[in-house]
Amino acid sequence: MQALDNITILDFTQLLQGPYATQMLGDLGAEVIKIEKPHTGDLYRSMTFFNQWIGEGESPCFLPWNRNKRSLALDLKAPVAKEILYKLAETADVVVENFRPGVMEKLGLGHEDFRAINPRIIYASATGWGKDGPYAKRPGQDLLVQGLSGAVFASGKKSEGPVAIGTALSDQLGALHLSQAILAALYARERNGKGQRIEVNLLQSVLAFEMQDFFTVQNLGRSFERPESGIAHPGNGAPFGIYRTADGWLSIAMNPWSKIKAALKDLRLAAYEDPQVLFDRRDEIYGVLQDCIRTKTTGEWLDIMLGLDIWCAPALELKDVGDDPQVKHLEAFTEIDHPRAGRVKITNIPFQMSETPGSIRRPAPLVGQHGREILGELGWDAEAIAELERAGTLTVQEVNA
């Protein structure tokens, strides 16, 4: 048994925010039917990093966010496509979409259209800036939201420009809020029998995760100023930061200064006892600490510092994370077979549940891979399905193609 057994999700999302949210629900057992464009599918299928592809032309951007889904590739402008989707909606539990505001309504696939068919349906929309307002029609994308939210001013040096966080922070936080809201709506429906509409946007998702910083600025009336050194947060003093060791890098978090002195055994550190000094002269102090830390390996410092209960950890390049003993112990990565990408390594489900564990049952689908299967379940016979394919309304990529 899985937590979301017998829950069906019609997934109209593409790129990252929406697909990650529906993948998380799929990991919990939901039946996720990914509705894609004929032939090309999700826009993320056409994007990659380094101009390199996995296996037979599969995207490393698309594959991580679309496991545990079946793909149905339909021309949404064709009248028969709407007939198919309305039929699916009769028994579906959730519709998820992340088009710009108004697009689904123009297609006859808005909240009210599905609600008329199934009053219990939960309709979740994910946007960049919100469903209305002065920016509603603008393109909403992770980097753009990082910039407007102020998140880019939390990293980097004082003398340099703002620095974007090197992962899709906005999209992934938006996905977490989207999946959380859907789960809450499913729970509420169990009690009151009613579906509802959900609105999530990237901007508020990031703002909510900066609440500590905004609370400080808005209530103390003081702006953060980025340090010039490697201090890792503009509101923190030394030693909080990342340091180069003799063979790598070491992260050091908030710690009593007495413990830092005991670990490094450098007489210069006695001059920085005062907490205000640790903030005001943090760049200078960072340089002194860096001089000390560069003299030993990461492993040597971990032995010394952890022996003193100093909050520290190695800072690893992505290529090395999978070899870390704790990461291995947690089985944080696993492998799965994909019909065109071959055997690929993926991140595992990041939580455990004793009674209803999640599972990885399917790799990311090919475009329309399950179209015939899904229509067959709706009662369409083989000839009718073939006619849809001939008309270009339905496209199916064969696993063995």
N, C-alpha and C positions, 0 to 999 in steps of 0.2 A: 504493500500500500504506500502511496505517496500523498503528500499533503494536498495537492491540487488534482488528484485523479478526478476524471469526469468533468473537468472545467475545460471549455473550448474557447480559444482566443482567435479572433480574426485580426491578423497583424498586417496593417497597411503601411508600416514604417520602413524607413530606409536610413542609410548611413549608420549612426552610432547610438544616439540617445534612445530612440525607440527600440531598435533591435536588441540592445543590451537589456532593456527592461523586460521585453518579452522572452528573451533567452533565460533570464533568471526565473521567470514563471514556468517556462518549459522544463528547467532543471528540477523544479518542484513537482513535476508530473503533469502539467497542463498540456493539452493538445493544442499546439500553436500552428495555425495555417497561415503561412506567409504569402500575402497577395503581392505579386510582382508584375512589372511591365513584361509584355511578350518579348522574347528574344534576349533583351539586354538585362532585364531584372533590376534589382536594387542598384542604385547609382554607385554604391561602394564596391560592387563587383569590378568596376572599371578603374579603380584607384589602387595604388600600391606604393611601397617605399623602395628606394634605390633603383627604381625602374626594373625591379625583379619580381618574378611570379613564382608561385608554388606549384610543383608538379606540372600538369598540363594547362598552364595559364590561369590558375586560380589565385585570387587576391588574398594576400596576408592581412588586408584591412577588413575584408568581408568575413572570412572564415571564423575569426574568434568570437563574433557576436551573433552567430546564427545557428548554433547547434540546437538539437532537439526541436526542429521545425520541419514541416512539410511545405513544399512550395507549390503554389497554384498561380500560373502566369496567365493573366487575362487582360484583354483590352477593355479598360473600364468605361470607355466611351461607347462600346457596343451594347445595345439594349439587352441582349441575352446575358451579358456579364452581370448586369444588375439583377436579372432574374436568378442567376446562380447565387449571387451574394445574399440576396434576400432569403433564398431558401436556406442557406447556411445560417443566417441570422436567426431563423426560427428556433434553433436549439443552441445557439452560441451564448456564451456568458459575457464575453468582453470583446469590444472593438477598440483597437489602438491605432492611432494615426498621428503622423507628425508632418503633415503638409502645412503650407502657409495658411493662415486663417481664411476660410471661405471656399477653399478648393474642394473639399469633400461635399459641401452643401451643393455646389454647382453640379457635381456628378450625381446628385441624388443619393448620397451616401453619408449624409450628416446625422447628427444625433437624433433629430426628430424623425428622420426616415426610418432608422433602425428601431427607434422606440415604438413607432406605430406597428411594427411587426412583432416586437418582443418587448413588452414594458419592463421586463426584468433585466434587460441588457445594461451593462455598464459601458459607457462610452468615454474613452480616455484620449484626450488630445494633448500632444506635446509640441510646444512652439519655442522659438528662440527668445522672443521678447514679450510674449503674452498674446492673448486672443484679440485684444483691442489696444487702443492707445496710439500715440504718435509714431511709434516704431513698429507697429504690428505687421506692416507689410514689408518691412526690411528683411533682407536675408539674415537669418540668425545662425551663427556658427561659433564653435568653441572659442577660437582665438578672439573673435570680435567681442564675445561676452567676457572673456578674461580681461580684456582691455577696459571695457566700460565699467565693469564691476570694481576696478581698482586692484584686482588680484595681481596684476603684473608689476605693481609697485611694491610688492612685499619681498621680491627677490632681486638679487644683483647688487652692484656697488653704487654708492652715492654719486660717484663721478660719471656713471654711465646711465644709459637710458633704461626704461622699464624692461623687465625680462619675463617672457611668458613661461609658464610651467610646462615642461616638456612632455606632457601627456594630456589627453583630452579631458581635462578636469571638468569643464562645464558639462559636457555630454554625459560623463559618467555619474556626476552628482545628480543631473537631471534624470538619468535612468533609475537611480536609487529612489528618488522621490516618486517617480512615476510608478514603479513596481510597488512601493509602499502604499501609495494611495489606492491602487487597484486591489491589493490584498485587504485593505481596510474596507473598501466598498463591498467586496465579496463577503466579508464578515458581517457588515451591516445588513446586507441583503438576506443573510440567513436569519436575522432577527425580525426584519420588517417586510421582507418579500419584495422590496423595491430596488430597481436599478437606479443609476444616477450618472450625472456627467462629471468628469474629472478634467481639470485644466492644470497643466504643469508647464513651466517655462524655464529655460536655461538661466536667464538672468536671476530670478529669485532663488533658484537652486544654489547658485554660487554665493549670492548675498547671504543666504542663510548659513552657509558654511564659514563665512567670514564674521559671524556674529560677535565673536570675542573682540576682533579688531574694530568693528564698527561701534560696539558698545564703549570701548575705550575712547575712541576719537570723539564720539558724539556726547559722551558724558564727562570726560575730562577736559574737553576743548583743546586737545593737543594732537597734532598730526605726528605720525611715525616718520622718522627720517632713517633712510637706509644707511647701514654702516659702509665704510670703504673696504673693510676686510671681509673675511669669511664668516663673520657672525651670522647665524642662520635665520634670525628674525629681527626686523627693525625695532621691535620693542624690548629686546633682550640685551643684557650685558654679557660680558665674558663669564664663562668659557663657551657658551652655547654656540656650536658651530661644527664645521667639518675641517679636519686637519690632515695634511699629508704626512705619512709615516715613511720609514725607510723603504718600504716595499708596497705601499698602497695608501689607503685613506681610512680615517677613523672619525666617527661621529661622537661628539660629547654633548650631552644635554645639560639641564640645570643640575648643579651639584654644589654642596657646601665648599667654599673656597679652601677650607682647611684640608679637605680630602684631595683637592687638586694639588695643593702644596706638598702633601705627603707623597703623592704619586710621582710628581716631577722632580722634587728635591732641588729646586733652583732658588737661590737666595733672592733673586730679583722679585719673586712673587710676593714677598712679605710687604712690598710697598703698595699692594693693591687690596688690602683687607676690607676697606670700606665698601659696602654695597653700591653706594652712589658712584664711587670711583670705578667700580667694575662696569658700570654703564657709561659714564662720561668718558672714560679712557679705554673703551672696549677695543678700538682698533689697535691701539698701542699694545694692549695686553694680548690681543690675538697674535701679534707678531712675536712676542716673547714666548707664548705657548707654542707657536709653530716652530720656533728654533729648538725647543726642547723635544717636541714630539717627533721631529724629523730624524732624531738620533736612534730610534729603535723601530723594529718592525711592528706591524699591526698586531700580530699574535703576541709579541712581548708586551705591548701596552695593554692588550686585553687581559692578560694574566695579572699584571700589576693593578690595573684599575678595577677590574671585577673583584679582585681580592680585597679591595677597599670599599666595595659596594658603590663604586662610581657608575653613574648611568652612562653607558657607552656601548657602541656596537661598530662592527666594520661597515664601511660604506663601499658597496660593490657595484661594478659595472653590470649591465643587464646580462651579458653573456656568462657571468660568473654566479649569478643568483641561484641557479638550479643546482649548483654543487655545494651550497651551504648546508651544513649538517641539520640545522633546524628545518629548513625548507624541505629537505629530503624526508625528515621524520614526519612532517605534516602531510607528505604526499601532495604538495601544493601544485605539482604539475603531473600530468598524465599524458597518455598517447591515445590516438583514435585513428581509425582508417577512414580515408575519404576516397570516393571513387575516382577522382582525378588528381587530387593533391598527394595521394599515397598516405603513408604513415606519418602523421603530424603530431607534434608536441603541443599541448594546450594547457592553460591554467585549469585547475580542478575546481569543483564547487567549494567555496570558501567557508563552509560551515558544516556541522554535523548535527543530525537529528536522530534521537534514539528510536523513535517509533515510525516516523515517516521520512526517511532519508531521501535526499535528492539523488538523481542519477543522470548520467550522460548516455542517452540511448541512440542518438542519431548524430552524424556529422552535419555540418551546414549543407543544405540541399543544393543541387543544381537548379538552374532556372526552370520552373515549372515541372520539376522532376515527378511530383506526385499528382499532377493534374488529372490524369485518367483515373487514378485510384480514388481521388476525392469525388470526382463527378460520378464515378460508379457507385460510391456510397450514397450519393443523392438520388440514385435511380436512373441515371442516364445510361443508355445502352451503348455498345461499342460503336455502332454506326453513327449515332448522334454525336458522340465525342469526336469521331473522325471528321465529321462535317465541320465542327467548330475549329478543328485544326486546319482543315483546308481553307476555311474562311479567314484564318489568321487571328481569330478571336482568342484562341487557346494555343499556347506553345508548350511543348514538352521536350526537355532534353533527356535523352536516354542515358542511363548509367554507363552502358557499354559503348556509347557513341565515341 
